[in-house]
Amino acid sequence: KRHIFCYGECASTSPSLSPSSPLTELPSTLPSVSPSTEPTPLPSVSPSSQPSPSPSVIPSNEPSHRPSLNPSQIPSLDPSVEPTPSPTQIIELPLPGGQQDAEIDDELNVPSCSTASSSCSTGGLVAGRGKLGPEEGPEQNAPNSLDGCTDSDAGNYNISESIEAITVSSKTPGNMREGDSVTVTATVICWYTGANDTADFYYTTIVGQNLVQWVFIDSVDCSGVGSVGKKQQLSVTYSLPKGRRHAVRVNFSYRVGDRVESSSCVESTGENEFYSDVDDLVFAVEEKTEELLI
C-alpha cells in the first residue's frame, strides 16, 4: 500500500470558504471542487460564454456588442451615437365615430347617412313644413317621409309648428352598433307657449317606400319651454335593434280636439287642422360582434 505523508498541516479535501492567509505567491493550478459562495472582488478579464439570467444591478460602462432582443423598460438618458437609417414614421389612424351629415337619398327621398358613424344629422335638410320654409320657400324635398305621409301647409314659418332638424347619436364612444343606446333629438319650433305641441318619436329597421312599420318610442311635448319663433330641442332614448339600416321618425303637431293620441302620421283636413310636420332620417348601424377576451 501507498501512504501519503505531509509535513506540517495537510490540505483540506473541501475548498476553503475564504482565501488562505498569508496569500500564496501563485494561484492554484486547478479550480476548487465547489464554487465559492461569494463573487471575486474584481471582475473577470473576459466575459462569460453565456449571459447571466438576470441583469446586473449597475449598468456597464460600455454598450454591449449586440443589441438586446427586447427594449429596456427605462429609456436611455443619452441619444444613440448614430441616427437610425430611416426617420420614425407616425401613422395616424382614423378615430372611430364622428358626426355625419345626411344627404337626400334619391331612391328613398329622405335624408340618409350611408355609412355608420357616432352621430347622424339632417342638418337643415328638413327645415320648415310643407310649403312653409326658410326664405319664404317650401321645405326642401318635402315631405321627407318614407311612406308618403304629408305635412300641413297651414300657418306661418318660424311661428307655427315645424321640425328644423333631427339628430340621432350614440351614447357610447365609437360608431353606432346594434344593441347600443342612442338619443334622438328633434329641433322644433313650438307655437306660442307650446302647451299643446307634441313630438311623437318612432323607429324602424324596415326601410323602403310603402314598406315601413313604425315602432313607437315615446312622446315629448313643448309645454312651458318656449316662446314664438324660438327653437327647442326634444329628445328620447332607445336601444338599436338588429339590422344594418335604421330610420327614425318625428311627427310634430298641435294636439287639440280629436288629436290626443300619438300617431306616426297625422292628416290635417278641413276643420281638423293640426299643423303637423313629419320627417324621417335613415342611418347606418354597425353589426355587433363578439368581443375577444385577451
C-alpha positions in Angstrom: 0.0 0.0 0.0 1.0 3.6 -0.7 0.8 6.1 2.0 0.7 9.9 1.7 2.7 11.8 4.3 2.6 15.5 4.8 4.7 17.7 6.9 3.1 20.4 8.9 -0.6 20.9 8.1 -2.2 18.9 5.3 -4.6 20.5 2.8 -8.3 20.0 3.3 -10.3 17.9 0.8 -13.0 20.6 0.6 -12.4 24.1 -0.7 -11.9 26.9 1.8 -14.7 29.5 2.2 -12.1 32.3 2.3 -8.7 32.8 0.7 -5.7 31.4 2.6 -3.6 33.7 4.8 -1.0 34.6 4.0 -1.7 34.5 0.3 0.3 32.1 -1.8 2.5 33.7 -4.5 0.9 31.7 -7.3 -2.6 30.6 -7.9 -3.6 27.0 -7.7 -3.3 25.1 -10.9 -6.7 23.5 -10.6 -10.0 25.0 -9.7 -11.7 24.2 -6.4 -14.1 21.3 -6.4 -17.1 23.5 -5.4 -17.5 27.1 -6.5 -17.1 29.9 -4.0 -20.1 31.3 -2.3 -19.1 34.9 -2.8 -18.1 36.7 -6.0 -14.5 37.6 -6.6 -13.5 41.2 -5.6 -12.6 42.0 -9.3 -14.5 41.1 -12.4 -13.0 38.6 -14.8 -10.9 39.9 -17.7 -13.0 38.1 -20.3 -16.8 37.9 -20.3 -18.6 34.6 -19.6 -19.6 32.5 -22.6 -23.3 32.8 -21.7 -25.2 35.8 -20.3 -26.4 35.7 -16.8 -30.2 35.1 -16.4 -30.7 38.4 -14.6 -29.2 41.8 -15.5 -26.5 43.3 -13.3 -27.6 45.9 -10.6 -25.3 48.5 -12.0 -25.2 49.1 -15.8 -21.9 48.5 -17.7 -19.8 51.5 -18.7 -19.8 50.4 -22.4 -22.7 49.2 -24.5 -22.9 45.6 -25.4 -21.7 44.5 -28.8 -25.1 43.2 -29.8 -28.5 44.9 -29.1 -30.9 43.2 -26.7 -33.8 41.3 -28.1 -36.3 43.4 -26.1 -36.2 47.2 -25.4 -35.4 48.4 -22.0 -38.2 49.5 -19.7 -36.5 52.8 -19.0 -35.3 55.0 -21.9 -31.6 55.9 -22.1 -30.5 59.3 -20.9 -28.4 60.0 -24.0 -29.3 59.6 -27.6 -27.6 56.9 -29.7 -24.3 57.7 -31.3 -25.5 57.2 -34.8 -29.0 58.0 -36.1 -31.3 55.3 -37.4 -31.2 54.9 -41.2 -34.9 55.9 -41.6 -36.9 58.5 -39.7 -39.6 57.4 -37.3 -42.9 57.1 -39.1 -46.1 58.2 -37.3 -49.2 56.6 -38.7 -52.3 58.5 -38.0 -55.3 56.1 -37.6 -58.8 57.4 -38.1 -60.7 57.8 -34.9 -63.9 55.9 -34.7 -67.2 57.7 -34.7 -67.7 61.4 -35.6 -70.8 63.2 -36.8 -72.0 62.6 -40.3 -74.3 65.0 -42.2 -77.1 63.3 -44.0 -77.8 63.7 -47.8 -81.1 63.2 -49.6 -81.3 59.6 -50.8 -82.5 59.6 -54.4 -84.4 56.4 -54.0 -86.0 56.9 -50.6 -86.4 60.7 -50.9 -85.4 61.3 -47.3 -82.2 62.4 -45.6 -79.8 59.5 -45.1 -76.3 58.7 -43.7 -75.0 55.9 -45.8 -72.1 54.8 -43.5 -72.0 54.0 -39.8 -71.0 56.9 -37.5 -71.4 58.0 -34.0 -73.9 60.7 -35.0 -76.1 61.3 -38.0 -78.0 64.6 -38.5 -80.3 66.1 -41.1 -78.9 69.5 -40.7 -81.1 72.0 -42.4 -82.5 69.5 -45.0 -85.9 69.3 -43.2 -86.2 72.9 -42.0 -89.8 74.1 -42.5 -93.0 72.3 -43.1 -94.7 71.5 -46.4 -95.0 74.8 -48.4 -93.5 76.8 -45.4 -89.8 77.1 -45.2 -86.8 79.4 -44.8 -86.5 82.4 -47.1 -90.2 82.2 -48.0 -89.7 79.0 -49.8 -91.0 75.4 -49.2 -89.3 72.7 -47.1 -86.6 71.1 -49.1 -87.7 67.7 -50.6 -91.0 67.9 -48.7 -92.4 65.9 -47.1 -89.2 63.9 -46.3 -91.2 60.8 -45.3 -90.6 57.1 -46.3 -94.2 56.2 -46.6 -95.7 59.2 -48.3 -97.1 60.8 -45.1 -97.7 64.5 -45.9 -97.3 67.8 -44.0 -99.8 70.5 -43.2 -99.3 73.8 -45.1 -101.3 76.0 -42.6 -99.8 78.8 -40.5 -96.6 80.8 -40.9 -93.0 79.7 -40.9 -91.0 80.4 -37.8 -94.3 81.0 -35.8 -96.3 77.8 -36.4 -95.1 74.3 -35.6 -92.2 72.8 -37.7 -89.3 70.4 -37.4 -86.0 72.1 -38.1 -83.6 69.2 -37.7 -83.3 65.6 -36.4 -80.1 64.1 -35.0 -79.5 60.5 -33.8 -76.3 59.9 -31.7 -74.7 57.1 -29.8 -74.5 57.3 -26.0 -71.2 55.4 -26.1 -67.9 56.1 -27.8 -67.5 55.0 -31.4 -69.9 54.2 -34.2 -73.5 53.3 -33.5 -73.8 49.5 -33.3 -76.7 47.0 -32.9 -77.7 47.0 -29.2 -76.3 50.4 -28.4 -78.3 53.1 -26.7 -78.9 56.1 -28.9 -80.5 59.5 -28.4 -82.9 61.0 -31.0 -83.1 64.8 -30.8 -85.7 66.9 -32.7 -85.1 70.6 -33.0 -88.5 72.2 -33.4 -90.4 75.5 -33.4 -93.3 75.4 -30.9 -96.3 77.7 -31.3 -96.8 80.3 -28.6 -96.0 78.6 -25.3 -96.0 75.1 -26.8 -98.7 73.9 -24.3 -100.4 71.8 -27.0 -97.5 70.9 -29.2 -96.2 67.3 -29.0 -93.5 65.3 -30.9 -94.1 61.6 -31.4 -90.9 59.6 -31.9 -90.7 56.3 -33.9 -88.1 53.9 -35.3 -87.9 51.1 -37.8 -85.5 48.7 -39.4 -87.7 48.1 -42.4 -86.5 50.9 -44.7 -88.3 51.1 -48.0 -91.0 53.1 -49.6 -94.5 52.0 -48.5 -93.0 49.0 -46.6 -92.3 50.8 -43.3 -93.6 49.5 -40.0 -93.1 52.2 -37.3 -92.4 51.3 -33.7 -93.4 53.9 -31.1 -90.6 55.1 -28.8 -92.2 58.0 -26.8 -93.9 61.4 -26.9 -92.4 64.7 -25.7 -94.3 68.0 -25.5 -93.1 71.6 -25.6 -95.2 72.7 -22.6 -93.6 75.6 -20.7 -90.3 75.7 -22.7 -90.8 78.2 -25.4 -91.8 81.5 -27.0 -92.8 82.3 -30.5 -90.1 81.6 -33.1 -87.6 80.1 -30.6 -86.1 76.7 -31.4 -86.4 74.0 -28.8 -84.8 70.5 -28.6 -86.9 67.5 -27.6 -85.2 64.1 -27.1 -85.8 60.4 -26.4 -83.5 57.4 -26.0 -83.9 53.9 -27.2 -81.8 50.8 -27.9 -80.9 49.9 -31.5 -82.4 46.5 -32.6 -80.6 44.2 -35.0 -80.3 45.5 -38.5 -77.7 47.5 -40.5 -80.1 50.1 -41.8 -82.4 52.0 -39.5 -84.7 55.0 -39.6 -86.3 57.3 -37.1 -89.4 59.4 -37.5 -90.6 62.5 -35.7 -94.3 63.6 -36.1 -94.7 67.0 -34.6 -98.2 68.5 -34.3 -100.7 70.6 -32.4 -102.8 68.4 -30.1 -106.4 69.6 -29.8 -109.9 68.1 -30.1 -109.7 64.6 -31.6 -105.9 64.8 -31.8 -104.9 63.4 -28.4 -103.1 60.1 -29.1 -99.7 59.6 -30.5 -99.5 58.8 -34.2 -96.9 58.1 -36.8 -98.8 60.2 -39.4 -101.4 62.9 -38.9 -103.5 64.3 -41.8 -104.8 67.8 -41.4 -108.1 68.3 -43.3 -110.9 70.8 -43.1 -111.7 71.8 -39.6 -109.2 69.3 -38.1 -106.0 71.4 -38.6 -103.2 70.0 -36.6 -100.2 72.0 -38.2 -98.5 68.6 -38.4 -94.9 68.1 -39.7 -93.4 64.7 -40.2 -89.8 64.0 -41.1 -87.7 60.8 -41.3 -84.0 60.2 -41.0 -82.3 57.0 -42.3 -78.9 56.0 -40.9 -76.4 53.1 -41.0 -75.5 50.9 -38.0 -72.5 48.6 -37.5 -73.1 44.9 -36.8 -72.5 43.9 -33.2 -69.6 41.4 -32.9 -68.5 39.3 -30.0 -65.6 41.0 -28.2 -62.4 38.9 -28.0 -61.1 38.2 -24.5 -57.4 38.6 -24.3 
